[in-house]
Amino acid sequence: MAVLVITGTGTEVGKTVTTAAVAAAALAAGRSVAVLKAAQTGVRPDEPGDADEVARLAGGVTAAELARYPEPLAPATAARRAGRAPVRPREVAEAAAKLATEHDLVLVEGAGGLLVRFDAAGGTLADVAGLLAAPVLLVASAGLGTLNTTELTARELRGRALELAGILIGSWPEAPDLASRCNLADLPDVSGAPLLGALPAGAGTLEPAAFRAAAPDWLAPRLDGTWDAEAFRRREAP
């Protein structure tokens, strides 16, 4: 797995912190890691973006960003309103492939969900994954409403003959409600993919050293971690 594409069921589900955790676990396993943010929106030129946040939390990664737009909008809209050239799927794929010649693992983080548009032609992160033939890690929320968006994304990936590597819960609450606990069994069922981890709520607020030390505990072995989905389900079962 030289390239892993990371998307979410929507915005604010924990993609960046998840990317940082995957990077930290890979680094701890002795792998070299690059993080590519295809299109960063909603930050000024002098502000740190998502790739910078991954580097802060995870440590020694190569952080790259292809395009940046000031307004917090979908990349295609933000590019149009800023009067700037959009980023296109082929450019993202070419940048990721180049990084993959120099690193053991390249993490490509999208913006929003799988089908958020990069350009007026309708290019998306799904197109990037297709060009790279790369597996996709889907970050989902824990609670009510997550099953529908997770299943829709999984269906889209299958329809494009793309591999859904697994589902990761981007923020597991300290006191999970009934829906969240039931979703531990239902998310794999509706997606047809395994649960590959659960990040505790507030993980991104940890000091970097504590974050790096804990990250492998949040991720399944496929992501260089030690997290056991079945044990977690038994512990949290309603």
PATORZA-793339 format. One line per 2 residues: number of its first residue (from 1); their letters; for each residue x, y, z of N, C-alpha, C. Coordinates in nm, 2 decimals. Each point is the difference from the previous one (the first is absolute). Layout:
! PATORZA-793339
NUM) a) X,Y,Z,X,Y,Z,X,Y,Z; ... $
This chain:
! PATORZA-793339
1) ma) 0.08,-0.12,0.00,-0.08,0.12,0.00,0.09,0.12,0.00; 0.04,0.05,-0.12,0.09,0.11,-0.01,-0.08,0.13,0.01 $
3) vl) -0.12,0.00,-0.04,-0.09,0.12,0.01,-0.13,-0.04,0.06; -0.04,0.08,0.10,-0.13,-0.02,0.06,-0.08,0.14,-0.01 $
5) vi) -0.12,-0.01,-0.06,-0.08,0.12,-0.01,-0.10,0.00,0.12; 0.00,0.12,0.06,-0.08,0.01,0.12,-0.12,0.10,-0.02 $
7) tg) -0.12,-0.04,0.01,-0.11,0.08,-0.02,-0.10,-0.01,0.12; -0.10,0.08,0.00,-0.10,-0.01,0.11,-0.14,-0.01,-0.06 $
9) tg) -0.09,-0.02,0.09,-0.14,0.00,-0.03,-0.06,0.14,-0.02; 0.08,0.10,0.04,-0.03,0.14,-0.01,0.10,0.08,0.07 $
11) te) -0.03,0.12,0.03,0.10,0.09,0.06,-0.01,-0.02,0.15; 0.11,0.04,0.07,0.01,-0.01,0.15,-0.02,-0.14,0.06 $
13) vg) 0.05,-0.10,-0.07,-0.01,-0.13,0.05,0.13,-0.05,0.06; 0.10,0.07,-0.02,0.13,-0.04,0.06,0.10,-0.05,-0.10 $
15) kt) -0.01,0.05,-0.13,0.10,-0.05,-0.10,0.14,0.03,0.03; 0.02,0.13,0.04,0.14,0.04,0.02,0.07,-0.06,0.12 $
17) vt) -0.08,-0.02,0.11,0.06,-0.06,0.12,0.02,-0.15,-0.03; -0.09,-0.06,-0.08,0.02,-0.14,-0.04,0.12,-0.01,-0.09 $
19) ta) 0.02,0.09,-0.09,0.12,-0.01,-0.09,0.13,0.01,0.09; -0.01,0.09,0.10,0.12,0.01,0.09,0.02,-0.13,0.08 $
21) av) -0.11,-0.06,0.04,0.02,-0.13,0.08,0.06,-0.11,-0.09; -0.05,-0.01,-0.12,0.05,-0.10,-0.10,0.15,0.03,-0.02 $
23) aa) 0.03,0.13,-0.02,0.14,0.03,-0.02,0.09,-0.03,0.12; -0.05,0.03,0.12,0.08,-0.02,0.12,0.02,-0.15,0.02 $
25) aa) -0.10,-0.08,-0.03,0.02,-0.15,0.02,0.10,-0.05,-0.10; -0.01,0.05,-0.12,0.09,-0.05,-0.11,0.14,0.04,0.03 $
27) la) 0.02,0.12,0.05,0.13,0.05,0.04,0.06,-0.09,0.12; -0.09,-0.03,0.09,0.05,-0.08,0.12,0.03,-0.14,-0.05 $
29) ag) -0.05,-0.05,-0.11,0.03,-0.13,-0.06,0.12,0.00,-0.09; 0.06,0.12,-0.01,0.13,0.02,-0.07,-0.02,0.03,-0.15 $
31) rs) -0.11,0.05,-0.04,-0.03,0.03,-0.14,0.01,0.15,-0.02; 0.05,0.04,-0.12,0.00,0.14,-0.03,-0.13,0.04,-0.06 $
33) va) -0.05,0.12,0.03,-0.14,0.04,-0.03,0.00,0.14,-0.06; -0.08,0.01,-0.10,-0.03,0.13,-0.06,-0.15,0.03,0.01 $
35) vl) -0.04,0.12,0.02,-0.14,0.04,0.01,-0.03,0.10,-0.11; -0.10,-0.03,-0.08,-0.03,0.09,-0.11,-0.15,0.06,0.02 $
37) ka) -0.01,0.13,0.02,-0.13,0.06,0.00,-0.03,0.05,-0.14; -0.10,-0.05,-0.06,-0.02,0.03,-0.14,-0.05,0.15,-0.02 $
39) aq) -0.09,0.04,0.08,-0.05,0.14,-0.01,-0.04,0.04,0.14; 0.07,0.11,0.05,-0.02,0.05,0.13,-0.09,0.13,-0.01 $
41) tg) -0.11,0.00,0.06,-0.09,0.12,0.00,-0.02,0.05,0.14; -0.03,0.13,0.00,-0.04,0.07,0.13,0.11,0.04,0.08 $
43) vr) 0.12,0.01,-0.05,0.12,0.05,0.08,0.07,0.11,-0.08; 0.06,0.09,0.07,0.08,0.11,-0.07,0.14,-0.06,-0.04 $
45) pd) 0.07,0.07,-0.09,0.13,-0.05,-0.04,0.10,-0.02,0.12; -0.02,0.08,0.10,0.10,-0.01,0.12,-0.05,-0.09,0.11 $
47) ep) -0.11,-0.07,-0.02,-0.05,-0.09,0.10,0.04,-0.14,-0.03; 0.02,-0.08,0.11,0.02,-0.15,-0.03,-0.12,-0.06,-0.05 $
49) gd) 0.01,-0.10,-0.09,-0.11,-0.07,-0.06,0.00,-0.14,0.06; -0.09,-0.09,-0.05,-0.02,-0.13,0.05,0.13,-0.08,-0.01 $
51) ad) 0.08,0.01,-0.11,0.12,-0.08,0.00,0.10,0.05,0.10; 0.00,0.13,0.04,0.09,0.05,0.10,-0.05,-0.06,0.14 $
53) ev) -0.13,-0.01,0.02,-0.05,-0.06,0.12,0.04,-0.14,0.02; -0.01,-0.08,-0.11,0.04,-0.14,0.00,0.15,0.00,0.04 $
55) ar) 0.08,0.08,-0.06,0.15,0.00,0.03,0.02,0.04,0.15; -0.08,0.09,0.05,0.02,0.04,0.14,-0.03,-0.12,0.10 $
57) la) -0.11,-0.07,-0.03,-0.04,-0.11,0.09,0.08,-0.12,-0.02; 0.03,-0.04,-0.13,0.06,-0.12,-0.03,0.15,0.00,0.01 $
59) gg) 0.06,0.12,-0.03,0.15,0.00,0.00,0.05,0.00,-0.14; 0.11,-0.08,-0.02,0.08,0.01,-0.12,-0.06,-0.04,-0.13 $
61) vt) -0.10,0.06,-0.05,-0.06,-0.03,-0.13,0.04,0.11,-0.10; -0.01,-0.03,-0.12,0.01,0.10,-0.11,-0.14,0.05,-0.03 $
63) aa) -0.02,0.13,0.03,-0.13,0.06,-0.02,0.00,0.07,-0.13; -0.10,-0.02,-0.08,-0.02,0.07,-0.13,-0.14,0.04,-0.02 $
65) el) -0.02,0.11,-0.07,-0.13,0.06,-0.03,0.01,0.05,-0.15; -0.11,-0.04,-0.07,0.01,0.04,-0.15,-0.07,0.13,-0.02 $
67) ar) -0.10,0.04,0.07,-0.08,0.12,-0.03,-0.06,0.05,0.13; -0.01,0.13,0.01,-0.06,0.06,0.12,-0.09,0.12,-0.04 $
69) yp) -0.12,0.00,0.06,-0.10,0.10,-0.03,-0.05,0.06,0.13; -0.02,0.13,0.00,-0.03,0.06,0.13,-0.14,-0.03,0.06 $
71) ep) -0.10,-0.02,-0.08,-0.13,-0.02,0.06,-0.03,-0.14,0.03; -0.08,-0.03,0.11,-0.02,-0.13,0.05,-0.12,-0.07,-0.08 $
73) la) 0.03,-0.03,-0.13,-0.10,-0.05,-0.09,0.05,-0.13,-0.06; -0.08,-0.06,-0.08,0.05,-0.11,-0.08,0.11,0.05,-0.10 $
75) pa) 0.10,-0.08,-0.02,0.11,0.05,-0.08,-0.03,0.06,-0.13; -0.09,-0.06,-0.08,-0.04,0.06,-0.13,-0.06,0.14,0.02 $
77) ta) -0.09,0.01,0.10,-0.06,0.13,0.02,0.10,0.10,0.06; 0.08,-0.04,0.09,0.10,0.09,0.06,0.10,0.05,-0.11 $
79) ar) 0.04,-0.09,-0.09,0.09,0.04,-0.11,-0.06,0.10,-0.09; -0.13,-0.03,-0.04,-0.07,0.09,-0.09,-0.02,0.14,0.06 $
81) ra) -0.04,0.00,0.13,-0.02,0.13,0.07,0.13,0.08,0.02; 0.11,-0.07,0.01,0.13,0.06,0.02,0.07,0.04,-0.13 $
83) gr) -0.06,-0.04,-0.11,0.06,0.03,-0.13,0.13,-0.08,-0.02; 0.01,-0.12,0.05,0.12,-0.08,-0.01,-0.03,-0.13,-0.07 $
85) ap) 0.11,-0.05,-0.05,-0.01,-0.13,-0.07,-0.04,-0.11,0.10; -0.09,-0.09,-0.04,-0.04,-0.11,0.09,0.11,-0.11,0.00 $
87) vr) 0.00,-0.08,0.10,0.09,-0.12,0.00,-0.08,-0.11,-0.07; 0.07,-0.08,-0.08,-0.07,-0.10,-0.08,0.05,-0.14,0.04 $
89) pr) -0.09,-0.10,-0.01,0.03,-0.14,0.05,0.14,-0.05,-0.05; 0.02,0.02,-0.13,0.13,-0.05,-0.06,0.12,0.07,0.07 $
91) ev) -0.01,0.12,0.03,0.11,0.07,0.07,0.02,-0.06,0.14; -0.11,-0.03,0.07,0.01,-0.06,0.13,0.07,-0.14,-0.01 $
93) ae) -0.05,-0.07,-0.09,0.05,-0.14,-0.02,0.15,0.00,-0.03; 0.04,0.09,-0.09,0.14,0.01,-0.04,0.09,0.04,0.12 $
95) aa) -0.05,0.10,0.08,0.07,0.04,0.12,0.02,-0.12,0.10; -0.11,-0.07,0.02,0.00,-0.11,0.09,0.10,-0.11,-0.05 $
97) ak) -0.01,-0.03,-0.13,0.09,-0.10,-0.06,0.14,0.03,0.02; 0.04,0.13,-0.02,0.13,0.05,0.02,0.05,-0.02,0.14 $
99) la) -0.09,0.04,0.10,0.04,-0.02,0.14,0.01,-0.15,0.03; -0.07,-0.08,-0.06,0.01,-0.15,0.03,0.13,-0.06,-0.05 $
101) te) 0.07,0.07,-0.09,0.13,-0.05,-0.04,0.11,0.03,0.11; -0.04,0.09,0.09,0.10,0.04,0.10,-0.04,-0.03,0.14 $
103) hd) -0.12,-0.06,0.02,-0.05,-0.03,0.14,-0.07,-0.14,0.00; 0.00,-0.06,0.11,-0.07,-0.13,0.01,-0.15,0.01,0.00 $
105) lv) -0.05,0.11,0.05,-0.15,0.02,0.00,-0.03,0.15,-0.03; -0.10,0.02,-0.09,-0.05,0.13,-0.03,-0.14,0.01,0.04 $
107) lv) -0.04,0.09,0.08,-0.14,0.02,0.04,-0.06,0.12,-0.07; -0.10,-0.02,-0.08,-0.06,0.11,-0.08,-0.13,0.03,0.07 $
109) eg) -0.01,0.12,0.06,-0.12,0.04,0.07,-0.08,0.09,-0.09; -0.13,-0.03,-0.01,-0.10,0.07,-0.07,-0.05,0.12,0.07 $
111) ag) -0.10,0.07,-0.06,-0.07,0.11,0.06,-0.15,-0.04,0.01; -0.06,-0.01,0.12,-0.13,-0.04,0.01,-0.02,-0.15,-0.03 $
113) gl) -0.11,-0.03,-0.08,-0.02,-0.14,-0.03,0.06,-0.04,-0.14; -0.03,-0.12,-0.04,0.06,-0.07,-0.11,-0.03,0.08,-0.13 $
115) lv) -0.12,0.05,-0.02,-0.04,0.06,-0.12,0.00,0.16,0.00; 0.07,0.06,0.10,0.01,0.14,-0.01,0.09,0.04,-0.12 $
117) rf) -0.04,0.10,-0.07,0.06,0.03,-0.13,0.13,0.08,0.01; 0.10,-0.04,-0.07,0.12,0.08,-0.01,-0.01,0.10,-0.11 $
119) da) -0.07,-0.03,-0.10,0.00,0.09,-0.12,-0.13,0.01,-0.07; -0.02,0.09,-0.09,-0.13,0.01,-0.07,-0.04,-0.12,-0.09 $
121) ag) 0.10,-0.08,-0.03,-0.02,-0.12,-0.08,-0.06,-0.12,0.09; 0.00,0.02,0.13,-0.06,-0.10,0.09,0.10,-0.10,0.05 $
123) gt) 0.13,0.04,-0.01,0.10,-0.09,0.06,0.00,-0.01,0.15; 0.02,-0.12,0.05,-0.02,-0.02,0.15,0.12,-0.09,0.05 $
125) la) -0.01,-0.02,0.13,0.10,-0.08,0.06,-0.02,-0.15,-0.04; -0.12,-0.04,-0.04,-0.02,-0.13,-0.05,0.08,-0.02,-0.13 $
127) dv) 0.01,0.10,-0.08,0.07,-0.01,-0.12,0.15,-0.01,0.03; 0.05,0.07,0.10,0.14,-0.02,0.04,0.03,-0.14,0.04 $
129) ag) -0.09,-0.06,0.08,0.02,-0.14,0.05,0.00,-0.09,-0.12; -0.09,0.03,-0.10,0.00,-0.09,-0.12,0.13,0.01,-0.08 $
131) ll) 0.05,0.12,-0.02,0.12,0.02,-0.07,0.12,-0.07,0.06; 0.00,0.00,0.14,0.11,-0.06,0.07,-0.02,-0.15,0.03 $
133) aa) -0.13,-0.05,-0.02,-0.03,-0.13,0.04,0.03,-0.02,0.14; -0.04,0.10,0.08,0.04,0.00,0.15,-0.12,-0.04,0.08 $
135) pv) 0.01,-0.07,0.11,-0.11,-0.02,0.09,-0.04,0.13,0.07; -0.12,0.00,0.05,-0.06,0.11,0.06,-0.04,-0.03,0.15 $
137) ll) 0.04,0.08,0.09,-0.04,-0.01,0.14,-0.11,0.11,0.02; -0.11,-0.05,0.05,-0.12,0.09,0.02,-0.01,0.03,0.15 $
139) va) 0.01,0.13,0.03,-0.02,0.05,0.14,-0.15,0.04,0.02; -0.06,-0.06,0.10,-0.14,0.02,0.03,-0.02,0.05,0.14 $
141) sa) -0.11,0.07,0.02,-0.04,0.04,0.13,-0.06,-0.12,0.07; -0.01,0.01,0.14,-0.04,-0.11,0.08,-0.15,-0.02,0.01 $
143) gl) -0.08,0.11,0.00,-0.14,-0.01,0.04,-0.10,0.00,-0.10; -0.12,0.04,0.04,-0.12,-0.01,-0.09,0.02,0.07,-0.13 $
145) gt) -0.04,-0.06,-0.11,0.02,0.06,-0.13,0.12,-0.05,-0.08; 0.09,-0.06,0.07,0.13,-0.05,-0.07,-0.02,-0.11,-0.10 $
147) ln) -0.11,-0.09,0.03,-0.01,-0.12,-0.08,-0.04,0.04,-0.15; -0.08,0.09,-0.02,-0.04,0.04,-0.13,0.11,0.06,-0.08 $
149) tt) 0.08,0.09,0.05,0.11,0.06,-0.07,0.11,-0.10,-0.02; 0.02,-0.09,0.09,0.10,-0.10,-0.01,-0.04,-0.10,-0.12 $
151) el) -0.12,-0.04,0.00,-0.04,-0.10,-0.10,0.00,0.07,-0.14; -0.04,0.12,-0.01,0.00,0.07,-0.13,0.14,0.01,-0.05 $
153) ta) 0.10,0.03,0.09,0.14,0.01,-0.05,0.05,-0.13,-0.04; -0.03,-0.10,0.08,0.05,-0.14,-0.03,-0.06,-0.05,-0.14 $
155) re) -0.13,0.04,-0.02,-0.06,-0.04,-0.13,0.07,0.07,-0.12; 0.03,0.12,0.02,0.07,0.08,-0.10,0.14,-0.06,-0.03 $
157) lr) 0.07,-0.04,0.10,0.13,-0.06,-0.02,-0.01,-0.13,-0.07; -0.10,-0.08,0.04,-0.02,-0.13,-0.07,-0.03,0.02,-0.15 $
159) gr) -0.09,0.10,-0.02,-0.04,0.02,-0.14,0.11,0.05,-0.09; 0.11,0.05,0.06,0.12,0.04,-0.07,0.10,-0.10,0.00 $
161) al) -0.03,-0.12,0.06,0.10,-0.11,0.01,0.12,0.04,0.08; -0.02,0.09,0.11,0.11,0.04,0.08,-0.01,-0.07,0.14 $
163) el) 0.12,-0.02,0.06,0.00,-0.08,0.12,-0.03,0.09,0.12; -0.09,-0.04,0.08,-0.03,0.07,0.13,0.08,-0.08,0.10 $
165) ag) 0.11,0.05,0.05,0.09,-0.07,0.09,-0.07,-0.03,0.13; -0.08,0.10,0.05,-0.07,-0.02,0.12,-0.06,0.14,0.05 $
167) il) -0.07,-0.01,0.11,-0.06,0.11,0.06,0.07,0.03,0.13; 0.02,0.13,0.03,0.06,0.05,0.12,-0.09,0.10,0.06 $
169) ig) -0.03,-0.01,0.13,-0.08,0.10,0.07,0.09,0.11,0.04; -0.03,0.12,-0.05,0.09,0.11,0.02,0.00,0.06,0.14 $
171) sw) -0.11,-0.02,0.08,-0.01,0.05,0.13,-0.10,-0.08,0.08; 0.06,-0.09,0.09,-0.08,-0.09,0.08,-0.03,0.07,0.13 $
173) pe) -0.13,0.03,0.04,-0.03,0.08,0.12,0.04,-0.07,0.13; 0.03,0.08,0.10,0.03,-0.06,0.13,-0.12,-0.08,0.06 $
175) ap) -0.12,0.06,-0.03,-0.12,-0.07,0.05,-0.09,-0.03,-0.12; 0.03,-0.10,-0.08,-0.08,-0.03,-0.12,-0.14,-0.03,0.02 $
177) dl) -0.09,0.06,-0.08,-0.14,-0.03,0.01,-0.04,-0.14,-0.07; -0.12,-0.03,0.01,-0.05,-0.13,-0.05,0.03,-0.02,-0.15 $
179) as) -0.02,0.11,-0.08,0.02,-0.01,-0.14,0.15,-0.02,-0.03; 0.09,0.07,0.07,0.14,-0.02,-0.03,0.04,-0.14,0.03 $
181) rc) -0.05,-0.06,0.11,0.05,-0.13,0.04,-0.06,-0.11,-0.10; -0.12,0.02,-0.05,-0.06,-0.09,-0.10,0.08,0.01,-0.13 $
183) nl) 0.04,0.12,-0.03,0.07,0.03,-0.13,0.13,-0.08,-0.01; 0.06,-0.04,0.11,0.12,-0.08,-0.01,-0.02,-0.13,-0.07 $
185) ad) -0.12,-0.06,0.01,-0.04,-0.12,-0.08,-0.06,0.04,-0.13; -0.07,0.11,-0.01,-0.07,0.04,-0.12,0.09,0.06,-0.11 $
187) lp) 0.10,0.07,0.04,0.09,0.06,-0.10,0.06,-0.10,-0.09; 0.06,-0.10,0.05,0.06,-0.11,-0.09,-0.11,-0.06,-0.09 $
189) dv) -0.12,-0.02,0.06,-0.11,-0.06,-0.07,-0.04,0.08,-0.12; -0.02,0.13,0.02,-0.05,0.08,-0.12,0.11,0.03,-0.10 $
191) sg) 0.12,0.00,0.05,0.11,0.04,-0.09,0.07,-0.12,-0.07; -0.02,-0.12,0.05,0.07,-0.11,-0.05,0.15,0.00,0.02 $
193) ap) 0.04,0.08,0.10,0.15,0.02,0.03,0.02,-0.01,0.15; 0.12,-0.03,0.04,0.03,-0.01,0.15,0.01,0.13,0.06 $
195) ll) -0.02,0.00,0.13,0.04,0.11,0.09,0.15,-0.01,0.02; 0.07,0.12,-0.03,0.14,0.00,0.02,0.05,0.09,0.11 $
197) ga) -0.09,0.04,0.08,0.04,0.08,0.11,-0.10,0.10,0.05; 0.03,0.06,0.12,-0.09,0.11,0.05,0.09,0.09,0.08 $
199) lp) 0.00,0.13,-0.04,0.08,0.10,0.08,-0.09,0.06,0.11; 0.06,0.01,0.12,-0.08,0.06,0.11,-0.03,0.15,-0.03 $
201) ag) -0.11,0.04,0.04,-0.04,0.14,-0.01,0.11,0.09,0.06; 0.04,0.10,-0.07,0.10,0.09,0.05,0.14,-0.04,-0.02 $
203) ag) 0.02,-0.11,-0.08,0.14,-0.05,-0.02,0.09,0.11,-0.06; -0.05,0.08,-0.08,0.08,0.11,-0.07,0.05,0.10,0.10 $
205) tl) -0.06,0.01,0.12,0.04,0.10,0.10,0.12,-0.05,0.09; 0.04,-0.13,-0.02,0.11,-0.05,0.08,0.13,0.07,-0.04 $
207) ep) 0.09,0.00,0.09,0.13,0.04,-0.03,0.06,-0.10,-0.11; 0.08,0.05,-0.09,0.05,-0.09,-0.11,0.07,-0.13,0.05 $
209) aa) 0.08,0.01,0.11,0.06,-0.12,0.05,-0.10,-0.10,0.05; -0.10,0.05,0.07,-0.11,-0.09,0.05,-0.08,-0.06,-0.12 $
211) fr) -0.03,0.08,-0.10,-0.07,-0.04,-0.12,0.08,-0.11,-0.07; 0.13,0.01,-0.02,0.07,-0.09,-0.07,0.01,-0.14,0.08 $
213) aa) 0.01,0.01,0.13,0.01,-0.12,0.08,-0.13,-0.08,0.00; -0.11,0.08,-0.01,-0.13,-0.07,0.01,-0.05,-0.05,-0.13 $
215) ap) 0.04,0.06,-0.11,-0.06,-0.02,-0.13,-0.01,-0.15,-0.04; 0.10,-0.08,0.02,-0.02,-0.14,-0.04,-0.11,-0.07,0.08 $
217) dw) -0.03,0.04,0.11,-0.11,-0.06,0.08,-0.14,0.03,-0.06; -0.01,0.10,-0.09,-0.12,0.03,-0.06,-0.03,-0.06,-0.13 $
219) la) 0.10,-0.07,-0.05,0.00,-0.05,-0.14,0.02,-0.15,-0.01; -0.07,-0.06,-0.09,0.01,-0.15,-0.02,0.14,-0.03,-0.07 $
221) pr) 0.04,-0.13,0.01,0.13,-0.04,-0.05,0.02,0.04,-0.15; -0.10,0.00,-0.08,0.02,0.05,-0.14,0.06,0.14,-0.01 $
223) ld) -0.03,0.08,0.10,0.05,0.13,0.01,0.11,0.02,0.10; 0.08,-0.11,0.02,0.12,0.00,0.08,-0.04,0.02,0.15 $
225) gt) -0.12,-0.04,0.04,-0.04,0.02,0.14,-0.03,-0.13,0.07; -0.06,0.01,0.12,-0.03,-0.12,0.08,-0.14,-0.01,0.04 $
227) wd) -0.09,0.09,-0.06,-0.14,0.01,0.04,-0.07,-0.13,-0.05; -0.09,-0.05,0.09,-0.07,-0.12,-0.03,-0.15,0.03,-0.01 $
229) ae) -0.05,-0.01,-0.12,-0.14,0.04,-0.02,-0.10,-0.08,0.08; 0.02,-0.13,0.01,-0.09,-0.09,0.07,0.00,0.03,0.15 $
231) af) 0.12,0.02,0.05,0.01,0.03,0.15,-0.07,0.14,0.03; 0.02,0.09,-0.09,-0.06,0.13,0.02,-0.15,-0.01,-0.01 $
233) rr) -0.05,-0.07,-0.09,-0.15,-0.02,-0.01,-0.05,-0.07,0.12; 0.07,-0.10,0.05,-0.05,-0.07,0.12,0.00,0.10,0.12 $
235) re) 0.10,0.08,0.01,0.01,0.09,0.11,-0.11,0.11,0.00; -0.04,0.04,-0.12,-0.09,0.11,-0.02,-0.15,-0.04,-0.03 $
237) ap) -0.02,-0.13,-0.01,-0.13,-0.06,-0.05,-0.11,0.05,0.09; -0.12,0.03,-0.06,-0.11,0.04,0.07,-0.07,-0.12,0.08 $
